[in-house]
Amino acid sequence: MRIGVFVCQCGTNIASTVETEAVAREALQHPDVVYATSYMYTCSEPGQQQIQRAIQEENLQGVVVAACSPRMHEPTFRRAVEKVYLNRFMFEMANIREHVSWISNDRQANTRKAAELVHMAVAKLRFNHPLSPSRVAINKRVLVIGGGVAGIQAALDCAEGGLEVVLVERQPSIGGKMAKLDKTFPTIDCSSCILGPKMVDVAQKENIRLYACSEVESVAGYIGNFSVQIRRKATCVDWNLCTGCGLCMEKCPAKKVPDHFNEDLGNTRAIGIPFPQAIPKKATIDKEHCRQFTRGKCGVCKKICPVGAIDYEMEDEFISEDFGAIIVATGFDLFDHSSYGEYGGGRFPDVISGLQYERILSASGPFGGHIQRPSDGRQPRNIVFIACVGSRDASVDRPYCSGVCCMYIAKQAILTRDHLPDSNCYVFYMDIRSPGKNYDEFVRRAQEEYGVNYIRGRVGKIYPKNNHLIVQGADTLLGAQVEVEADLVVLATGVEASAGARELAEKLRISYDQYGFYMESHPKLRPVETNTAGVYLAGVCQGPKDIPSSVAQGSAAAAKVQALFSRDTIETSPQVALVNERACVACGKCIQVCPFGAIQWKELRGGIQKAEVLPSVCQGCGLCNATCPPKAVQLQHCTDNQILAEIDVLCA
């Protein structure tokens, strides 16, 4: 075998702490290495051309590149060697940047470690053999999970491209959190005016099928061929018959049901439509508060419904659908501020969240757009806004910035001053973070044009006194303690992963971080892709972001789907598990541990059963390989012999 080694200097990223020329010289001492060199930027076009020339001139049968992480440039180098007819799996990559040069300044030790990593890569390559991918047909239908603004944008873009789309939303209406907003920053546009037409487009697009009040129950399959089971929850109203006339809402005797759309600031009926612009505009029954279910008698809505849409016996329905790609846009929840005991722990009715204040400001909200205190309906004069409640606070396990709180505080303060010109607005903040287009100007407008008082410091305590709320805090710029007598306190609660995000990730077999946000395949190069091919991310489910960024990511995910569906077949990786039937003892442990359902029983003559791997489903994780007692399962391109060869040279 003839092997070539190429050591990248990566500018000064590697060369500043690793003697790359020495690593290349030592590589020439290894068995089967006939060519070795160091180059400034191996991933550049001249660098790739150098590799291609060496393959042709030196008749190389294998290539090792010592450079950055394989996550970044392994596909780049594989394409380069394939152009000169070398099988892509006869290429190995040693990571001497993230694993060596970036973690130590000891030049001598780094050079020794880099040389050892190259030696290990060469040893593995000697046991490599060419692998060939297979091709499978693509089902050109896309599933979008989540009907917020990101999911809506993704669904509409896919539909515009001629694709058949299924949109699954667990709430009775699409729209997500944006449907609850009064205005949007920094333009102070009406949120409903922006979102409403898009919601209507979803309802009217012939190639979009909407499943509201539904959740994804299970996911099987692989890129191009996913099988998904969807649970349509019983609404006790036949949506095929319901016209959204609202008669049932008017006559329902259960009038003191918490209104979740209005953040529990008011009451609604046990049957109803969430808000006037809801899509679909269909009624649902709240079984927890409906007298027919709690008392066993009522039936007013069934008697009054002109089309006979009420069905108390309705049960959940399961629907199986096949898709080629999945876009996840499950949105977010807001931090529960009741864990802050110093802010009342949820005991004070006039200490509210930012989203509750949005509903108060909204003309369709519980108070008709009039700002008043939830406790007594009085108009507040002094309003205090507190930033970073559930953000940038390690004590509540939320050390990250939510990205939107500074901006929506400024927006709400401006709207407050518009509604109540004689009011006083105070903002307690840690730092103002306004990096978006026209964002900083917007904050300055709140301060300079609207006279909002910004106080840099944390609030230590809130307590009631004489029908007011005393807000105690610090002004770090003045170096003094301050007290504000407030009528209303608005907490800028931070963003957190939506409820059920982790469970859905397990079903989709995608990764999530310690806070429950889904992890992208690469933060810079593949920001909307996941570790499971064919599953894409859009919106805040991937991390905190504002509306423009969510919409952009929705369109980006749709573009990725369009690119995938531009072909009739897709190439599958040959890096899959392979079962040696002679060694297999049919213990079934590999079937039990496989997270992708890629292993099944195969019946041979005489009724003998052996494990069999489905190559199109296998993701090459290696769990079966590690679990198999007789080592009958081997992972292609990462066999036991290849791993042991690396260990042998490291321990020699």
C-alpha positions as CSV (number, residue, x, y, z in Angstrom):
1,M,0.0,0.0,0.0
2,R,1.2,3.5,-0.8
3,I,0.2,6.2,1.6
4,G,0.6,10.0,1.5
5,V,0.6,12.3,4.5
6,F,-0.3,16.0,4.3
7,V,0.2,18.2,7.4
8,C,-1.7,21.5,7.4
9,Q,-0.2,24.6,9.1
10,C,-3.6,26.3,9.1
11,G,-1.8,29.6,9.0
12,T,-0.6,30.1,12.5
13,N,-3.4,28.1,14.1
14,I,-1.3,24.9,14.0
15,A,2.1,26.1,13.0
16,S,2.5,28.5,15.9
17,T,2.6,25.6,18.4
18,V,3.4,22.5,16.3
19,E,6.5,21.9,14.1
20,T,4.5,20.7,11.1
21,E,7.7,20.0,9.1
22,A,9.0,17.7,11.8
23,V,5.6,15.9,11.9
24,A,5.8,15.3,8.1
25,R,9.4,14.1,8.3
26,E,8.5,11.6,11.1
27,A,5.5,10.4,9.1
28,L,7.9,9.1,6.4
29,Q,9.3,6.6,8.9
30,H,5.9,4.8,9.2
31,P,5.2,1.6,7.2
32,D,3.7,2.2,3.7
33,V,4.1,6.0,3.8
34,V,5.9,7.1,0.6
35,Y,5.1,10.8,0.6
36,A,4.7,13.4,3.3
37,T,4.7,17.2,3.2
38,S,3.5,20.3,5.1
39,Y,1.4,23.0,3.5
40,M,0.1,26.4,4.7
41,Y,-3.6,25.8,4.0
42,T,-4.4,22.3,2.9
43,C,-8.1,22.9,2.6
44,S,-7.6,25.7,0.1
45,E,-7.9,25.1,-3.7
46,P,-4.0,25.0,-4.1
47,G,-3.8,22.6,-1.1
48,Q,-6.4,20.3,-2.5
49,Q,-4.7,20.4,-5.9
50,Q,-1.4,19.4,-4.2
51,I,-3.1,16.3,-2.8
52,Q,-4.5,15.4,-6.1
53,R,-1.2,15.8,-7.9
54,A,0.5,13.6,-5.3
55,I,-2.1,10.9,-5.7
56,Q,-1.5,10.8,-9.4
57,E,2.3,11.3,-9.5
58,E,3.1,9.0,-6.5
59,N,0.4,6.5,-7.3
60,L,-1.0,6.9,-3.8
61,Q,-3.6,4.3,-2.5
62,G,-4.4,6.1,0.7
63,V,-4.2,9.7,2.1
64,V,-3.9,11.1,5.6
65,V,-4.5,14.8,6.2
66,A,-3.4,16.2,9.6
67,A,-5.4,19.4,10.1
68,C,-8.6,20.6,11.8
69,S,-11.6,18.7,13.0
70,P,-13.1,16.1,10.6
71,R,-16.5,17.7,11.4
72,M,-15.3,20.8,9.4
73,H,-13.4,19.6,6.4
74,E,-13.5,15.8,6.1
75,P,-16.2,16.0,3.4
76,T,-14.0,18.6,1.6
77,F,-11.0,16.3,1.4
78,R,-13.1,13.2,0.6
79,R,-14.4,15.1,-2.5
80,A,-10.9,16.1,-3.4
81,V,-9.5,12.6,-3.5
82,E,-12.6,11.2,-5.3
83,K,-11.9,13.6,-8.2
84,V,-8.7,11.7,-8.9
85,Y,-10.5,8.3,-8.6
86,L,-9.4,7.4,-5.0
87,N,-12.2,5.9,-2.9
88,R,-13.3,8.4,-0.3
89,F,-12.9,5.8,2.4
90,M,-9.2,5.4,1.7
91,F,-8.8,8.8,3.4
92,E,-8.2,9.5,7.1
93,M,-8.0,12.7,9.0
94,A,-6.0,13.5,12.1
95,N,-7.2,16.4,14.2
96,I,-4.1,18.3,15.3
97,R,-5.8,21.7,15.7
98,E,-8.6,21.3,18.2
99,H,-6.9,18.3,19.8
100,V,-3.4,19.7,19.9
101,S,-2.5,23.2,19.0
102,W,-5.5,24.9,20.5
103,I,-5.2,23.3,23.9
104,S,-1.5,23.7,24.7
105,N,1.4,26.1,24.0
106,D,4.1,23.5,24.7
107,R,5.6,23.3,21.2
108,Q,7.7,20.2,21.9
109,A,4.9,18.2,23.5
110,N,2.4,19.4,20.8
111,T,4.7,18.2,18.0
112,R,5.1,14.8,19.7
113,K,1.4,14.4,20.2
114,A,0.6,15.5,16.6
115,A,3.1,13.0,15.3
116,E,1.4,10.2,17.3
117,L,-2.0,11.2,16.0
118,V,-0.7,11.0,12.4
119,H,0.9,7.6,13.2
120,M,-2.5,6.3,14.5
121,A,-4.3,7.6,11.4
122,V,-1.7,5.8,9.1
123,A,-2.1,2.6,11.1
124,K,-5.9,2.7,10.7
125,L,-5.7,3.5,7.0
126,R,-3.6,0.4,6.4
127,F,-6.7,-1.7,7.4
128,N,-9.1,0.4,5.4
129,H,-10.8,-0.9,2.3
130,P,-12.9,0.8,-0.4
131,L,-16.6,1.2,0.4
132,S,-19.4,2.1,-1.9
133,P,-22.6,3.9,-1.0
134,S,-26.0,2.8,-2.1
135,R,-28.9,4.9,-3.3
136,V,-32.5,5.0,-2.1
137,A,-35.6,6.7,-3.5
138,I,-36.8,9.9,-1.8
139,N,-40.4,10.5,-0.7
140,K,-40.9,14.1,-1.6
141,R,-43.2,15.1,1.3
142,V,-42.1,17.2,4.2
143,L,-43.3,17.3,7.8
144,V,-43.2,20.6,9.7
145,I,-43.5,20.2,13.5
146,G,-44.6,23.4,15.2
147,G,-46.9,26.1,13.9
148,G,-45.2,29.2,15.2
149,V,-43.8,31.9,12.8
150,A,-40.7,29.8,12.0
151,G,-42.8,26.7,11.2
152,I,-45.3,28.7,9.2
153,Q,-42.5,30.3,7.1
154,A,-40.9,26.9,6.5
155,A,-44.2,25.3,5.5
156,L,-45.1,28.2,3.1
157,D,-41.7,28.2,1.5
158,C,-41.8,24.4,0.9
159,A,-45.4,24.7,-0.4
160,E,-44.3,27.5,-2.8
161,G,-41.7,25.1,-4.2
162,G,-44.4,22.6,-5.0
163,L,-43.9,20.2,-2.2
164,E,-46.6,18.5,-0.2
165,V,-46.5,19.7,3.4
166,V,-48.0,18.4,6.6
167,L,-47.9,20.9,9.5
168,V,-48.4,19.5,13.0
169,E,-49.3,21.9,15.8
170,R,-50.1,20.8,19.4
171,Q,-52.2,23.8,20.2
172,P,-55.8,24.4,18.8
173,S,-54.4,27.1,16.5
174,I,-51.2,27.9,14.7
175,G,-49.4,31.2,15.4
176,G,-47.3,30.3,18.4
177,K,-46.1,33.0,20.8
178,M,-46.1,35.7,18.1
179,A,-49.9,35.4,18.0
180,K,-50.0,36.7,21.6
181,L,-47.9,39.8,20.9
182,D,-49.4,43.2,20.6
183,K,-46.6,44.9,18.6
184,T,-43.2,43.9,17.3
185,F,-39.9,45.7,17.7
186,P,-38.2,47.9,16.4
187,T,-40.9,49.0,13.9
188,I,-43.9,48.8,16.3
189,D,-45.9,46.9,13.7
190,C,-49.0,45.1,14.7
191,S,-48.1,41.5,15.3
192,S,-51.4,40.2,14.1
193,C,-51.2,42.2,10.9
194,I,-47.9,40.6,10.1
195,L,-48.7,37.1,11.2
196,G,-52.4,36.9,10.3
197,P,-52.0,36.8,6.5
198,K,-49.4,34.0,6.7
199,M,-51.7,32.0,8.9
200,V,-54.5,32.4,6.4
201,D,-52.1,31.3,3.6
202,V,-51.4,28.1,5.5
203,A,-55.1,27.4,5.6
204,Q,-55.7,28.2,1.9
205,K,-52.6,26.4,0.4
206,E,-53.9,23.3,-1.3
207,N,-50.6,21.4,-0.7
208,I,-50.5,22.1,3.1
209,R,-52.4,19.8,5.4
210,L,-52.8,21.2,8.9
211,Y,-53.1,18.9,11.9
212,A,-53.8,21.2,14.9
213,C,-54.3,19.8,18.4
214,S,-51.9,17.1,17.3
215,E,-48.5,15.7,18.3
216,V,-45.9,13.4,16.8
217,E,-46.2,10.1,18.5
218,S,-43.3,8.1,16.9
219,V,-40.8,8.4,14.1
220,A,-39.1,5.6,12.3
221,G,-37.0,5.4,9.1
222,Y,-34.3,7.5,7.7
223,I,-33.6,10.4,5.4
224,G,-35.8,10.3,2.3
225,N,-38.1,7.7,3.9
226,F,-39.4,8.6,7.4
227,S,-42.5,6.9,8.8
228,V,-44.3,9.1,11.3
229,Q,-47.3,8.4,13.5
230,I,-49.3,11.5,14.5
231,R,-51.7,11.6,17.4
232,R,-54.8,13.9,16.7
233,K,-56.1,14.7,20.2
234,A,-59.8,14.5,20.8
235,T,-61.3,18.0,20.7
236,C,-64.9,16.7,21.2
237,V,-65.8,18.8,18.2
238,D,-66.0,17.4,14.6
239,W,-63.9,20.0,12.8
240,N,-65.2,18.8,9.5
241,L,-68.6,20.1,10.5
242,C,-67.8,23.0,12.8
243,T,-68.2,26.4,11.1
244,G,-66.7,28.5,13.9
245,C,-70.0,30.4,14.4
246,G,-69.3,30.8,18.1
247,L,-72.9,29.9,19.3
248,C,-71.5,27.2,21.7
249,M,-69.2,29.8,23.3
250,E,-72.0,32.2,23.9
251,K,-74.3,29.6,25.6
252,C,-71.7,27.6,27.5
253,P,-72.5,27.9,31.3
254,A,-68.9,27.2,32.4
255,K,-67.8,30.8,32.4
256,K,-64.8,30.8,34.9
257,V,-62.3,28.8,32.9
258,P,-58.7,30.2,32.9
259,D,-58.0,31.8,29.6
260,H,-54.6,30.4,28.7
261,F,-54.3,32.4,25.5
262,N,-54.5,35.6,27.6
263,E,-52.0,34.1,30.1
264,D,-54.7,33.4,32.7
265,L,-55.4,37.1,33.2
266,G,-59.1,36.6,32.4
267,N,-61.7,33.9,32.1
268,T,-63.2,32.1,29.1
269,R,-65.7,29.3,28.5
270,A,-65.2,25.6,28.5
271,I,-65.7,25.5,24.8
272,G,-64.4,28.0,22.4
273,I,-61.9,29.3,19.8
274,P,-58.6,30.6,21.3
275,F,-58.6,34.0,19.6
276,P,-60.5,35.8,16.8
277,Q,-57.8,35.2,14.1
278,A,-57.3,31.5,15.0
279,I,-56.4,29.1,12.2
280,P,-58.2,26.7,12.1
281,K,-61.1,28.7,13.4
282,K,-62.7,25.7,15.1
283,A,-64.0,25.1,18.6
284,T,-62.5,22.8,21.1
285,I,-63.8,21.5,24.5
286,D,-61.7,21.8,27.6
287,K,-62.5,18.5,29.3
288,E,-61.0,19.7,32.7
289,H,-63.7,22.4,33.0
290,C,-66.6,21.2,30.8
291,R,-69.6,20.3,33.0
292,Q,-70.4,17.4,30.7
293,F,-67.2,15.7,31.8
294,T,-66.8,17.0,35.4
295,R,-70.4,16.5,36.4
296,G,-71.8,14.1,33.9
297,K,-74.5,16.4,32.7
298,C,-74.9,19.6,30.7
299,G,-74.9,19.2,26.9
300,V,-75.8,22.8,26.2
301,C,-73.3,23.1,23.4
302,K,-74.5,19.9,21.7
303,K,-78.1,21.2,21.9
304,I,-77.3,24.6,20.5
305,C,-74.8,23.6,17.7
306,P,-76.6,24.1,14.4
307,V,-74.5,21.6,12.5
308,G,-74.3,18.8,15.2
309,A,-70.5,19.0,15.5
310,I,-70.3,18.2,19.2
311,D,-69.1,14.7,19.9
312,Y,-68.5,13.9,23.6
313,E,-67.4,10.3,22.7
314,M,-64.6,11.4,20.4
315,E,-61.2,9.7,21.1
316,D,-57.7,10.4,20.0
317,E,-56.9,9.3,16.5
318,F,-53.6,8.0,15.2
319,I,-52.5,8.8,11.6
320,S,-49.5,7.3,9.9
321,E,-47.8,9.4,7.2
322,D,-44.6,9.0,5.2
323,F,-42.1,11.8,4.6
324,G,-38.7,12.5,3.1
325,A,-37.7,15.3,5.4
326,I,-38.7,16.8,8.8
327,I,-38.4,20.4,9.9
328,V,-38.6,20.9,13.6
329,A,-39.9,24.3,14.7
330,T,-41.3,23.6,18.2
331,G,-40.6,27.1,19.6
332,F,-40.1,27.9,23.2
333,D,-41.6,28.5,26.7
334,L,-41.0,31.4,29.0
335,F,-39.2,31.0,32.4
336,D,-41.6,30.5,35.3
337,H,-40.8,33.5,37.5
338,S,-42.4,31.9,40.6
339,S,-38.9,30.4,41.5
340,Y,-37.8,34.0,42.3
341,G,-38.9,34.3,45.9
342,E,-37.4,37.8,46.1
343,Y,-39.9,38.9,43.5
344,G,-42.8,37.5,45.3
345,G,-42.6,33.9,43.9
346,G,-45.9,34.4,42.0
347,R,-47.8,35.6,45.1
348,F,-48.3,39.2,44.0
349,P,-51.0,39.6,41.3
350,D,-49.4,42.9,40.2
351,V,-46.0,41.3,39.5
352,I,-46.5,39.9,36.0
353,S,-44.5,38.4,33.1
354,G,-43.6,40.2,29.9
355,L,-46.0,38.1,27.9
356,Q,-48.9,38.8,30.3
357,Y,-48.2,42.5,29.8
358,E,-48.3,41.9,26.0
359,R,-51.9,40.6,26.5
360,I,-52.8,43.7,28.6
361,L,-51.5,46.0,25.9
362,S,-53.3,44.1,23.1
363,A,-56.7,45.4,22.0
364,S,-57.9,41.8,21.8
365,G,-56.6,41.1,25.3
366,P,-58.4,40.7,28.6
367,F,-58.7,44.4,29.3
368,G,-59.4,45.6,25.7
369,G,-56.0,47.3,25.4
370,H,-56.4,49.4,28.5
371,I,-53.5,49.2,30.9
372,Q,-54.7,48.3,34.3
373,R,-53.6,46.3,37.3
374,P,-54.8,42.7,37.4
375,S,-55.5,43.0,41.2
376,D,-58.0,45.8,41.3
377,G,-58.3,47.2,37.7
378,R,-56.7,50.5,38.7
379,Q,-54.6,52.4,36.1
380,P,-51.0,52.2,37.1
381,R,-48.9,55.3,37.3
382,N,-45.4,53.9,38.1
383,I,-44.4,50.8,36.2
384,V,-41.1,49.0,36.8
385,F,-39.6,46.6,34.3
386,I,-37.0,44.1,35.5
387,A,-34.7,42.5,32.9
388,C,-32.9,39.1,33.0
389,V,-35.5,37.2,35.0
390,G,-34.5,33.6,34.1
391,S,-31.7,34.8,31.9
392,R,-28.0,35.3,32.6
393,D,-28.5,33.8,36.0
394,A,-26.6,30.6,37.0
395,S,-28.5,30.4,40.3
396,V,-31.6,29.2,38.4
397,D,-29.6,27.2,35.8
398,R,-30.2,29.8,33.1
399,P,-26.7,31.3,32.4
400,Y,-27.4,32.2,28.8
401,C,-28.9,35.4,27.4
402,S,-32.4,35.1,25.9
403,G,-31.6,37.7,23.3
404,V,-35.0,39.4,23.1
405,C,-35.7,40.7,26.6
406,C,-33.9,44.0,26.4
407,M,-35.7,44.8,23.2
408,Y,-39.2,43.8,24.3
409,I,-38.8,45.8,27.5
410,A,-37.9,48.9,25.4
411,K,-40.9,48.2,23.2
412,Q,-43.3,47.8,26.1
413,A,-42.0,50.9,27.8
414,I,-42.6,53.0,24.6
415,L,-46.1,51.5,24.3
416,T,-46.8,52.3,27.9
417,R,-45.9,55.9,27.5
418,D,-48.1,56.1,24.4
419,H,-51.0,54.6,26.3
420,L,-50.4,56.6,29.5
421,P,-48.4,59.8,28.8
422,D,-48.4,60.7,32.5
423,S,-46.9,57.4,33.6
424,N,-43.4,56.8,34.8
425,C,-41.4,53.8,33.5
426,Y,-38.3,52.4,35.2
427,V,-36.1,49.7,33.7
428,F,-33.7,47.7,35.9
429,Y,-31.1,46.1,33.7
430,M,-27.7,44.4,33.8
431,D,-26.5,45.3,30.3
432,I,-28.4,46.4,27.3
433,R,-28.0,43.9,24.4
434,S,-29.4,45.3,21.2
435,P,-27.2,43.9,18.3
436,G,-29.9,43.8,15.6
437,K,-30.6,46.3,12.8
438,N,-32.0,49.5,14.2
439,Y,-32.2,47.9,17.7
440,D,-29.8,50.1,19.5
441,E,-31.5,53.2,18.0
442,F,-34.8,51.8,19.3
443,V,-33.5,51.5,22.8
444,R,-32.1,55.1,22.7
445,R,-35.5,56.3,21.4
446,A,-37.1,54.8,24.5
447,Q,-34.6,56.6,26.7
448,E,-34.4,59.9,25.0
449,E,-37.8,60.5,23.3
450,Y,-40.1,58.7,25.7
451,G,-38.2,59.5,28.9
452,V,-37.9,55.9,30.2
453,N,-35.7,55.7,33.2
454,Y,-33.0,53.1,32.8
455,I,-31.3,52.0,36.1
456,R,-28.2,49.7,35.8
457,G,-28.5,47.2,38.6
458,R,-30.2,44.2,40.0
459,V,-33.4,44.2,42.0
460,G,-33.0,42.6,45.4
461,K,-36.5,42.5,46.7
462,I,-40.1,43.3,45.9
463,Y,-42.7,43.6,48.7
464,P,-46.2,45.1,49.0
465,K,-46.9,48.3,51.0
466,N,-50.0,50.4,51.2
467,N,-51.5,49.0,48.0
468,H,-48.2,49.6,46.1
469,L,-45.1,47.4,45.4
470,I,-41.8,48.6,46.8
471,V,-39.0,47.6,44.4
472,Q,-35.5,47.6,46.1
473,G,-32.5,47.6,43.9
474,A,-29.1,49.0,43.2
475,D,-27.9,51.6,40.8
476,T,-24.3,50.5,40.0
477,L,-23.6,53.7,38.0
478,L,-24.4,55.9,41.0
479,G,-23.1,53.4,43.5
480,A,-26.3,53.7,45.6
481,Q,-29.3,51.7,46.7
482,V,-32.6,52.8,45.2
483,E,-36.3,52.2,46.0
484,V,-39.2,52.7,43.6
485,E,-42.8,52.7,44.7
486,A,-44.5,50.8,41.8
487,D,-48.1,50.2,40.9
488,L,-47.2,47.4,38.5
489,V,-44.0,45.3,38.0
490,V,-43.3,43.6,34.7
491,L,-40.7,40.8,34.7
492,A,-38.8,40.2,31.5
493,T,-38.9,36.4,31.7
494,G,-36.3,34.6,29.6
495,V,-36.6,32.0,27.0
496,E,-36.3,28.3,27.7
497,A,-36.9,25.1,25.7
498,S,-40.5,24.2,25.1
499,A,-42.1,21.5,27.3
500,G,-41.6,18.1,25.7
501,A,-38.6,19.2,23.7
502,R,-36.4,16.4,25.1
503,E,-39.0,13.7,24.5
504,L,-39.4,14.8,20.9
505,A,-35.7,14.8,20.4
506,E,-35.6,11.2,21.5
507,K,-38.2,10.3,19.0
508,L,-36.4,12.1,16.2
509,R,-33.0,10.9,17.4
510,I,-31.5,14.4,17.4
511,S,-29.2,15.9,20.0
512,Y,-30.1,18.6,22.5
513,D,-28.0,20.7,24.9
514,Q,-28.2,20.8,28.7
515,Y,-31.0,23.4,28.5
516,G,-33.1,21.4,26.1
517,F,-32.4,23.4,22.9
518,Y,-31.8,21.3,19.9
519,M,-28.2,21.1,18.6
520,E,-27.3,21.9,15.1
521,S,-24.8,19.8,13.1
522,H,-22.3,22.6,13.0
523,P,-22.8,26.1,14.6
524,K,-21.4,27.9,11.5
525,L,-21.4,25.7,8.5
526,R,-24.6,23.7,9.1
527,P,-26.8,25.8,11.4
528,V,-30.1,24.3,10.4
529,E,-29.1,20.7,10.0
530,T,-29.0,18.1,12.8
531,N,-26.9,15.0,13.5
532,T,-29.8,12.9,12.0
533,A,-29.8,13.4,8.2
534,G,-33.1,14.7,6.8
535,V,-34.1,16.5,10.1
536,Y,-33.8,20.3,10.1
537,L,-34.2,23.0,12.7
538,A,-36.0,26.4,12.5
539,G,-36.6,29.0,15.1
540,V,-36.1,29.2,18.9
541,C,-36.1,25.4,19.3
542,Q,-32.5,25.6,18.3
543,G,-31.7,28.6,20.7
544,P,-33.0,32.0,21.7
545,K,-33.5,34.4,18.7
546,D,-35.9,37.1,17.6
547,I,-38.7,37.0,14.9
548,P,-36.5,38.0,11.9
549,S,-33.9,35.4,12.7
550,S,-36.7,32.7,13.2
551,V,-38.3,33.6,9.9
552,A,-34.9,33.5,8.2
553,Q,-34.1,30.1,9.7
554,G,-37.5,28.8,8.6
555,S,-36.7,29.8,5.1
556,A,-33.2,28.3,5.4
557,A,-34.6,24.9,6.5
558,A,-37.1,25.0,3.6
559,A,-34.2,25.7,1.2
560,K,-32.4,22.7,2.6
561,V,-35.4,20.5,2.0
562,Q,-35.8,21.8,-1.5
563,A,-32.1,21.0,-2.2
564,L,-32.6,17.5,-0.8
565,F,-35.7,16.9,-2.9
566,S,-34.1,18.2,-6.1
567,R,-32.9,14.6,-6.6
568,D,-35.0,11.5,-7.1
569,T,-32.6,9.3,-5.1
570,I,-30.2,9.9,-2.2
571,E,-26.8,8.4,-1.4
572,T,-26.6,6.5,1.9
573,S,-23.4,6.1,3.8
574,P,-21.7,2.6,3.7
575,Q,-20.4,3.2,7.2
576,V,-22.9,0.8,8.7
577,A,-22.8,-2.3,10.9
578,L,-22.4,-5.7,9.3
579,V,-23.4,-9.0,11.0
580,N,-21.2,-12.1,10.6
581,E,-23.9,-14.8,10.6
582,R,-21.5,-17.6,11.5
583,A,-20.5,-15.8,14.7
584,C,-24.0,-14.5,15.6
585,V,-25.6,-16.4,18.5
586,A,-29.0,-14.8,18.2
587,C,-28.9,-13.3,21.7
588,G,-30.8,-10.2,20.4
589,K,-28.8,-7.7,22.4
590,C,-27.9,-5.7,19.3
591,I,-31.6,-5.3,18.5
592,Q,-32.3,-4.1,22.1
593,V,-29.7,-1.4,22.1
594,C,-30.1,0.0,18.5
595,P,-31.6,3.5,18.9
596,F,-32.6,3.6,15.2
597,G,-34.5,0.3,14.9
598,A,-32.0,-0.7,12.2
599,I,-31.5,-4.4,13.2
600,Q,-34.1,-7.1,12.8
601,W,-34.3,-10.9,12.8
602,K,-33.5,-12.8,9.7
603,E,-34.8,-16.4,9.4
604,L,-32.5,-18.9,7.8
605,R,-33.3,-22.5,6.7
606,G,-34.4,-24.7,9.5
607,G,-36.0,-21.8,11.4
608,I,-32.6,-20.5,12.6
609,Q,-32.7,-16.8,13.4
610,K,-29.8,-14.4,12.9
611,A,-29.5,-10.6,13.3
612,E,-29.6,-8.5,10.2
613,V,-28.8,-4.8,9.7
614,L,-30.9,-2.6,7.5
615,P,-28.2,-0.5,5.8
616,S,-30.6,2.3,4.8
617,V,-31.7,2.7,8.5
618,C,-28.3,2.2,10.2
619,Q,-26.6,5.5,11.3
620,G,-23.3,3.9,12.1
621,C,-23.3,4.7,15.9
622,G,-21.5,1.5,16.8
623,L,-23.7,0.6,19.9
624,C,-24.4,-2.9,18.4
625,N,-20.7,-3.4,17.8
626,A,-19.8,-2.6,21.4
627,T,-22.7,-4.7,22.8
628,C,-22.3,-7.9,20.8
629,P,-20.8,-10.6,23.1
630,P,-19.2,-12.7,20.4
631,K,-18.2,-9.6,18.3
632,A,-20.3,-10.8,15.4
633,V,-21.2,-7.2,14.5
634,Q,-18.6,-5.0,13.0
635,L,-18.9,-1.4,12.0
636,Q,-17.7,-0.7,8.5
637,H,-14.7,1.7,8.4
638,C,-14.4,1.4,12.2
639,T,-13.8,-2.3,12.8
640,D,-12.1,-3.8,15.8
641,N,-9.0,-4.4,13.8
642,Q,-8.7,-0.8,12.8
643,I,-9.2,0.5,16.3
644,L,-6.7,-2.0,17.7
645,A,-4.2,-0.9,15.1
646,E,-4.4,2.6,16.4
647,I,-4.1,1.5,20.0
648,D,-1.1,-0.7,19.2
649,V,1.0,2.2,17.7
650,L,0.0,4.5,20.5
651,C,1.1,2.0,23.1
652,A,4.3,0.9,21.3
